[in-house]
Amino acid sequence: MNVITYRCRLSAVNPADRCKLYCRVSHSNAYYRLGDKVKDGTTCGPDTYDVCINGICYQADCSHTIKPISPLQVDICGKCGGDNSTCRLIGGEYNISSYGYRRVVLIPAGSSNIDIRQSGYRGTAKDDNYLALVNADTGEYLLNGNFIVSMFRKLIIYGGTTIEYSGSDAATERINSSRPLSKDLIVEVLSVGKLNPPNVFYQYTVLHNKPQYRWELQPEWSRCSSECQGEQLRKPMCIKETAGVGQIVRDDFCSHLSRPRHHVQLCNTHCTLRWWKVSHESPCSVHTCSKTRTIQCVREVHSRGGSPQVHVVEPSYCDHLSGKPHHRISCHISCRAEWKPTDWTPCSATCGEGVQRRKFVCVDSNGKETVPKFCKGGKHHIPEEQKCKIQECPRWATGEWTPCSVTCGIGEQQRPYWCELEGKPVAEGYCRSHGGDHDSIPVHIQHCKALPCPYLSDRENWIQEEVYLHSSV
């Protein structure tokens, strides 16, 4: 039974048939139409982003948007919608003549906009120099290997993109591809015949080696935090990776990433640290009224079925423990005295500004008053008197005068008055107790003068004027 193997055709006979299923018989140039349409989402060709839907080719851009209003373009770096800033152009030439295959350049994965040209010697198409391509992973020839040269145009699918070859018959032999490679590609030149020097020019773009940042736990556990009952940590560290090489950097470079929790494990659980209070104490000092004692840090190593072994260790091992006994303690006797001020006396005035006083007494270490001679330095230099003020004093307040009681001649005016404290009315007794007797009440009745009365004689009006002036004085 003969089994026929088909390979899908990369391009149709004409653009109208791009979304119909044409296949080629393996090891043959015969093509056959096997279906009215290809699977939806299939690109319309090897070097386009347009896609086939229900047998029809629809326009699409590099972001795979169907019928975009403003189609995005791939920049020279192979980035959709890019601005050509993420890559750099690499170029070179090769013109060394040597029989057989010679490597020209290795184009790394990620490169795009590949353009390789071999110009014929002195403009001729037949100079016996031919471009060749090699799979960098397997070493197999993709183009013009084993001294067999393709004369006609050819499309090569490699590294996720389509590479176009002009054929060896062209005056300028050319290999080009626009999309990024996913694998390394080796370019060689085959020289035979007269060994005329080749004239190979190549260029391609490569992405900048932008560093990548990530969190990674420290590979080793930290030193145990304590001689006994401690913790070990594996903390997260920020790693900067460039071209596959990792480097530890400051944590703020990874601040945009979620920081993992550090790993914790217990260590040195076989023992316990504690403060050991030594019973020996120094004699009591008369000058400080205290005595000192030695406090040691000990490590108790636990053993099965037996008493723990106690070892004296460095005091710093117990610094993290609470409840450390004091190195210096009181002698509990009256061995020194000092000047202490008494409380301030009450303010001498219940309102307004007054004076407070205090004195200094000599007290022993128990806070009891003793004779002044036991206190050194004499009287303490703190003021014994200070000003004080409990509150403002009450005061009299007055209102507006009433109009004159007459329209002509001499009359009277009155105004209200009251006692107030801090802006609020209070009983008059507050102002009288702090302001003296009844005479301290503000003037609230006075004479007033209107126009002369027309029914009085000039003498009578003059007499009233004199009375008014006398009352004003």
C-alpha positions in Angstrom: 0.0 0.0 0.0 1.5 3.3 -1.0 1.1 6.2 1.5 1.2 9.7 0.0 2.5 12.5 2.3 1.4 16.0 1.7 2.9 19.3 2.9 0.9 22.5 3.1 1.7 25.1 0.5 3.0 28.4 1.8 1.5 30.6 -1.0 -1.4 30.1 -3.3 -1.4 30.4 -7.1 -3.0 33.8 -6.8 -4.1 36.2 -4.0 -7.7 35.1 -4.3 -6.8 31.6 -3.3 -4.6 32.4 -0.3 -7.2 31.0 2.2 -7.8 27.8 0.2 -6.0 24.6 1.3 -3.3 23.7 -1.2 -0.8 21.0 -0.4 2.3 19.7 -2.1 3.2 16.0 -2.4 6.4 15.3 -0.4 9.5 15.1 -2.6 7.5 16.5 -5.5 6.6 19.8 -7.1 2.9 18.8 -7.7 0.3 20.9 -5.7 -3.3 19.9 -5.1 -6.3 21.7 -3.7 -7.5 19.7 -0.8 -10.1 22.1 0.7 -12.1 25.2 0.1 -10.7 26.9 3.2 -8.0 26.6 5.8 -8.5 26.7 9.6 -9.8 30.0 10.9 -6.9 32.1 12.3 -4.4 30.8 9.8 -2.2 33.6 8.4 -2.9 34.4 4.8 0.8 34.1 4.0 4.3 33.5 5.5 5.2 37.2 5.8 1.9 38.8 6.7 -0.3 39.3 9.8 -3.5 39.1 7.8 -5.6 36.0 8.8 -8.1 33.7 7.1 -11.6 33.6 8.5 -14.2 31.3 6.7 -12.0 31.1 3.6 -11.6 34.9 3.3 -8.4 36.8 4.0 -8.9 39.7 6.4 -6.5 42.5 7.1 -4.9 42.4 10.6 -2.0 44.2 12.2 0.9 42.9 14.4 -1.3 43.0 17.5 -3.7 40.6 15.7 -6.5 43.1 15.6 -8.9 42.5 12.7 -9.6 45.5 10.4 -7.8 48.0 12.7 -8.6 51.7 12.3 -4.9 52.6 12.9 -2.9 49.5 12.2 0.2 49.0 14.3 3.5 48.4 12.5 6.4 46.3 13.5 9.5 48.5 14.0 13.0 47.5 12.9 13.5 45.8 16.3 10.6 43.4 15.6 8.4 45.1 18.3 4.8 45.7 17.5 4.0 49.4 17.8 7.6 50.0 18.7 9.7 53.2 18.1 13.0 51.5 17.0 14.6 52.3 20.4 14.8 48.8 21.8 17.5 47.4 19.4 20.7 48.2 17.6 21.9 47.5 14.1 24.7 45.0 13.6 26.5 44.9 10.3 29.7 43.6 8.6 31.4 42.3 5.5 33.2 39.2 4.5 35.6 38.8 1.5 38.1 36.0 2.2 38.4 33.4 -0.5 39.0 29.8 0.4 37.7 26.6 -1.1 34.6 25.1 0.4 32.4 26.4 3.2 33.5 29.2 5.4 31.6 30.8 8.3 30.6 34.4 7.8 28.6 35.2 10.9 26.3 33.6 13.6 23.1 35.6 13.9 21.8 35.2 17.4 18.2 34.3 18.4 16.0 37.4 18.8 17.6 39.1 15.7 15.3 40.6 13.1 15.5 42.5 9.8 18.1 40.1 8.5 19.6 41.2 5.2 22.5 39.2 3.6 23.9 40.0 0.2 26.5 38.4 -2.0 27.4 40.6 -5.0 28.9 38.8 -8.0 32.6 39.3 -8.7 33.0 42.5 -10.8 29.2 42.6 -11.3 28.9 39.1 -12.8 26.3 36.5 -11.6 28.7 33.6 -12.1 31.6 34.1 -9.6 31.3 30.6 -8.0 30.5 32.1 -4.5 27.2 31.1 -2.9 25.5 31.9 0.4 24.6 29.0 2.7 22.5 28.7 5.9 23.1 26.2 8.7 20.9 25.2 11.7 23.0 26.3 14.6 21.4 23.6 16.9 21.9 20.6 14.6 24.6 21.6 12.2 22.3 20.6 9.3 22.3 22.8 6.1 19.1 24.8 5.5 20.3 26.2 2.2 22.9 25.3 -0.4 24.5 22.5 1.6 26.5 19.5 0.4 27.8 21.5 -2.6 24.3 21.6 -4.1 23.1 25.1 -5.0 19.5 26.3 -5.4 19.2 28.4 -8.5 15.7 29.7 -8.0 13.8 31.7 -5.4 13.1 29.8 -2.2 11.2 30.3 1.1 12.7 28.7 4.2 10.7 28.3 7.5 13.2 28.5 10.4 13.2 29.8 13.9 9.5 30.9 13.9 9.9 33.1 10.8 10.1 32.9 7.0 13.5 33.4 5.3 13.5 34.4 1.7 16.3 33.4 -0.7 16.6 35.1 -4.1 18.3 32.1 -5.8 21.9 31.8 -7.0 21.2 33.0 -10.5 20.6 36.6 -9.4 23.4 39.1 -9.9 23.2 39.9 -6.2 22.4 36.8 -4.2 20.2 37.8 -1.3 18.8 36.3 2.0 16.4 38.3 4.0 13.8 38.1 6.8 11.9 40.7 8.7 10.6 38.9 11.8 12.6 37.9 14.9 14.4 34.6 14.9 13.7 32.2 17.8 16.9 30.2 17.2 20.5 31.0 16.3 21.3 31.0 12.6 24.8 30.4 11.0 25.6 32.1 7.6 28.3 30.6 5.5 29.8 31.2 2.0 30.6 28.4 -0.4 33.6 29.2 -2.7 34.4 26.9 -5.7 35.8 27.2 -9.2 38.2 30.1 -9.7 38.0 31.1 -6.0 37.2 34.7 -6.8 36.9 36.7 -3.5 33.3 36.8 -2.2 31.7 40.1 -1.5 29.3 39.4 1.3 27.5 42.2 3.2 25.2 41.4 6.1 23.2 43.3 8.7 20.6 42.6 11.3 19.1 44.2 14.4 19.4 42.8 17.9 17.5 43.8 21.1 19.3 45.7 23.7 20.2 43.6 26.7 17.7 45.1 29.0 18.2 43.7 32.5 15.4 41.6 34.1 14.8 41.8 37.9 13.4 39.1 40.1 13.2 38.0 43.8 15.2 35.0 44.8 15.7 33.4 48.3 19.2 33.3 49.6 20.7 29.9 48.9 22.2 29.5 52.3 20.6 29.7 55.7 21.8 32.6 57.9 23.8 32.1 61.0 21.7 31.1 64.0 20.4 34.2 65.8 21.2 32.9 69.2 23.4 30.3 70.9 20.3 28.6 72.1 16.6 28.6 70.9 17.4 30.8 67.9 16.2 31.2 64.3 17.8 30.9 60.9 16.6 32.9 57.9 16.7 32.7 54.1 15.8 36.2 53.1 14.7 37.3 49.6 17.3 39.1 47.6 16.8 41.2 44.4 18.6 39.6 41.4 19.5 41.6 38.2 19.8 39.3 35.2 21.6 40.4 32.1 22.4 38.1 29.2 21.7 35.1 31.5 24.1 36.3 34.2 22.6 37.1 37.6 23.8 39.7 40.0 22.6 40.7 43.5 21.5 44.4 43.6 19.7 46.7 46.0 16.2 45.7 47.0 14.6 48.9 45.6 15.3 47.6 42.0 12.7 44.9 42.7 10.2 47.3 44.5 7.7 46.9 41.6 7.5 43.1 42.2 5.7 41.3 45.0 8.3 40.5 47.7 8.2 36.8 48.9 8.2 36.0 52.6 11.5 34.9 54.0 11.9 31.3 55.2 12.4 30.6 58.9 13.6 27.6 60.8 14.6 27.0 64.5 18.2 26.2 65.4 20.2 25.3 68.5 17.2 23.8 70.2 19.3 21.6 72.4 20.1 24.3 74.9 18.7 27.3 76.8 20.2 30.7 77.7 19.4 32.5 80.9 20.9 35.1 83.3 22.6 33.6 86.4 22.6 36.0 89.4 25.9 35.6 91.3 25.5 35.9 95.1 28.8 37.7 95.7 28.3 41.5 96.2 30.7 44.3 96.8 30.7 46.4 100.0 28.3 49.3 100.2 29.7 52.5 98.8 29.2 55.6 101.1 29.5 57.9 98.1 26.9 56.2 95.9 24.8 54.5 98.6 24.9 51.3 96.4 26.8 48.1 95.8 27.7 46.1 92.7 27.3 42.4 91.9 28.5 40.2 89.0 25.8 38.9 86.6 26.8 36.0 84.3 25.1 34.5 81.3 24.9 30.7 81.4 23.9 28.1 78.8 22.0 25.0 80.0 22.6 22.0 77.7 19.7 19.5 78.0 20.4 15.8 78.0 18.0 12.9 78.1 17.3 11.5 81.5 19.8 13.7 83.3 20.3 17.2 84.8 21.2 20.0 82.4 24.9 20.9 82.1 25.5 24.6 82.9 28.3 26.6 81.2 29.2 30.2 81.6 29.2 32.0 78.2 29.8 35.6 76.9 27.3 38.1 78.4 26.4 39.3 74.9 24.7 35.9 74.3 22.0 36.9 76.8 21.5 40.5 75.6 18.3 39.6 73.8 16.7 38.2 77.0 14.4 40.3 79.2 14.5 40.4 83.0 18.3 40.9 83.4 19.1 41.6 87.1 20.5 45.0 87.8 24.3 45.2 88.1 24.1 47.9 90.8 21.6 47.7 93.7 20.7 50.0 96.6 22.3 49.5 100.0 18.9 50.1 101.8 20.5 52.5 104.4 20.5 56.2 104.8 24.0 56.9 103.5 23.5 60.0 101.5 21.3 63.1 101.4 20.4 65.8 99.0 18.4 69.0 98.7 14.8 68.5 97.6 12.3 71.3 97.0 8.9 71.3 98.7 5.7 71.8 96.9 4.8 75.4 95.9 2.5 77.3 98.3 -1.0 78.2 97.1 -1.2 81.4 95.0 -1.3 84.5 97.2 -4.2 86.0 95.2 -7.5 84.2 94.3 -7.7 86.4 91.2 -5.3 88.5 89.2 -1.5 88.1 89.7 -0.1 86.7 92.9 3.0 84.9 94.2 3.9 81.3 95.1 6.8 80.3 97.3 8.7 77.1 98.2 11.7 76.1 100.2 14.4 73.4 100.1 14.9 70.7 102.6 17.7 68.2 103.1 16.4 64.6 102.7 18.1 61.2 103.0 18.0 58.3 100.5 14.7 57.2 102.0 13.1 60.6 101.3 13.0 61.6 105.0 14.0 65.1 106.1 17.3 65.3 107.9 19.6 68.0 109.2 21.0 70.3 106.5 24.6 69.6 107.2 24.3 66.2 105.5 23.5 67.8 102.2 26.5 69.0 100.2 26.7 72.1 98.2 24.5 74.3 100.3 21.3 75.8 99.2 20.0 74.7 95.7 20.0 77.5 93.1 16.4 77.2 92.1 14.2 80.3 92.5 12.1 80.2 95.7 9.4 82.5 94.4 7.4 82.6 91.2 4.4 84.6 89.9 1.1 82.9 89.7 -2.4 83.6 88.4 -5.5 81.5 89.1 -8.0 83.6 87.1 -8.9 87.1 86.1 -10.5 89.4 88.8 -14.2 90.4 88.4 -14.8 94.0 87.1 -17.6 96.5 86.5 -18.9 96.9 83.0 -21.3 99.6 81.7 -23.7 100.0 78.8 -24.8 102.9 76.6 -26.2 106.2 78.1 -30.0 106.8 77.6 -31.2 109.9 75.8 -31.6 113.1 78.0 -34.8 113.1 80.0 -35.8 116.6 78.8 -36.0 118.3 75.4 -35.0 121.7 76.9 -33.1 122.8 80.0 -31.3 120.5 82.3 -32.2 116.7 82.6 -30.7 113.3 83.5 -29.1 110.4 81.7 -28.7 106.8 82.9 -26.8 103.8 81.8 -26.9 100.1 82.9 -24.0 98.6 84.8 -23.1 95.0 86.0 -20.3 92.9 87.3 -18.6 90.5 84.9 -16.0 87.8 85.2 -14.1 86.6 82.1 -16.7 88.2 79.8 -19.7 86.6 81.7 -22.1 88.5 84.1 -21.9 87.5 87.8 -23.5 88.8 91.0 -22.5 92.3 92.0 -21.1 91.0 95.3 -18.1 89.6 93.4 -17.1 93.1 92.2 -17.8 94.7 95.6 -15.7 92.1 97.5 -12.8 92.7 95.1 -13.3 96.3 94.3 -13.9 97.9 97.6 -17.1 99.6 98.8 -20.2 101.1 97.2 -18.2 104.0 95.8 -16.5 101.6 93.4 -19.7 101.3 91.4 -19.3 103.1 88.1 -21.2 106.3 87.5 -24.5 105.4 86.1 -26.5 108.7 86.5 -25.4 112.1 85.2 -27.0 115.5 84.3 -27.5 116.4 80.6 -28.2 119.8 78.9 -30.7 120.4 76.1 -31.6 123.6 74.3 -32.6 126.6 76.4 -36.3 126.6 77.3 -38.3 129.3 75.3 -40.7 129.8 78.1 -38.0 130.7 80.6 -36.3 134.1 80.9 -32.6 134.5 80.0 -31.8 134.7 83.7 -33.6 131.5 84.5 -31.8 129.7 81.6 -28.4 131.1 82.8 -29.1 129.8 86.3 -29.8 126.3 85.0 -26.6 126.5 82.9 -24.6 127.3 86.1 -26.2 124.4 88.0 -25.3 122.0 85.1 -21.7 123.2 85.0 -21.4 122.9 88.8 -22.8 119.3 88.7 -20.4 118.4 85.9 -17.4 119.6 87.9 
